[in-house]
């Protein structure tokens, strides 16, 4: 396992630990259901507001990567398609030439 994989695993584990701690703290707090739901809503809203720019940037990067991959795949597909068509045309010409010479 590489150092980068270890860092990613540690980051994911840390994130799950924090989320689990927050959930446990909210669920075990001596508050009514309404207060607990309000607290959960506030935490989620705060997290969403805090990380919105990062989420938007990640989405933008993902969509850009998808577009680049799609473009590259289309290029490869067109190359393969053109190659197949060229081979088929060459075979057809060869057959036409062979048939013409035989007759």
C-alpha positions in Angstrom: 0.0 0.0 0.0 1.5 3.4 -1.0 1.9 6.4 1.2 -0.8 8.2 -0.7 -3.3 5.3 -0.1 -2.5 5.5 3.6 -3.1 9.2 3.6 -6.5 8.8 1.9 -7.5 5.9 4.2 -6.5 8.0 7.2 -8.5 11.0 5.9 -11.6 8.9 5.3 -11.3 7.2 8.7 -10.9 10.6 10.4 -14.0 12.0 8.5 -16.1 9.0 9.6 -14.9 9.3 13.1 -15.9 13.0 13.3 -19.3 12.3 11.7 -19.8 9.4 14.1 -18.9 11.5 17.1 -21.3 14.3 16.0 -24.1 11.8 15.5 -23.4 10.1 18.9 -23.3 13.5 20.7 -26.6 14.6 19.1 -28.4 11.3 19.8 -27.2 11.0 23.4 -27.8 14.7 24.3 -30.6 15.1 26.9 -32.9 17.1 24.6 -36.3 16.6 23.3 -36.9 15.2 19.8 -37.7 18.6 18.4 -34.5 20.2 19.7 -32.5 17.3 18.5 -34.0 17.5 15.0 -33.3 21.3 15.0 -29.7 20.7 16.1 -29.2 18.1 13.3 -30.7 20.5 10.8 -28.4 23.3 11.9 -25.3 21.1 11.7 -26.2 19.9 8.2 -26.9 23.4 7.1 -23.6 24.7 8.5 -21.6 21.9 6.9 -23.4 22.4 3.5 -22.7 26.2 3.6 -19.1 25.7 4.7 -18.2 23.2 2.0 -20.3 24.4 -0.9 -17.4 26.0 -2.7 -15.3 22.8 -2.5 -18.2 20.7 -3.6 -18.9 23.0 -6.6 -15.2 22.9 -7.5 -15.0 19.1 -7.2 -18.2 18.8 -9.4 -16.6 21.2 -12.0 -13.4 19.1 -12.1 -15.3 15.9 -12.3 -17.4 17.2 -15.2 -14.3 18.5 -17.0 -12.6 15.1 -16.6 -15.7 13.3 -17.9 -15.7 15.7 -21.0 -12.0 15.0 -21.6 -12.5 11.3 -21.3 -15.5 11.4 -23.6 -13.6 13.4 -26.2 -10.7 10.9 -26.1 -13.0 7.9 -26.4 -14.7 9.5 -29.4 -11.4 10.1 -31.0 -10.3 6.5 -30.4 -13.7 5.2 -31.7 -13.4 7.3 -34.8 -9.8 6.0 -35.5 -11.0 2.4 -35.1 -14.0 3.0 -37.2 -12.0 4.7 -40.0 -9.4 1.8 -39.8 -12.2 -0.8 -40.2 -13.8 1.1 -43.1 -10.4 1.4 -44.8 -9.7 -2.3 -44.4 -13.2 -3.2 -45.7 -12.7 -0.8 -48.7 -9.3 -2.4 -49.4 -10.8 -5.9 -49.3 -13.6 -4.8 -51.6 -11.2 -3.3 -54.1 -9.0 -6.4 -54.0 -12.0 -8.6 -54.6 -13.2 -6.4 -57.4 -9.8 -6.5 -59.0 -9.6 -10.3 -58.5 -13.1 -10.9 -59.9 -12.4 -8.6 -62.9 -9.1 -10.4 -63.7 -10.8 -13.9 -63.5 -13.7 -13.0 -65.8 
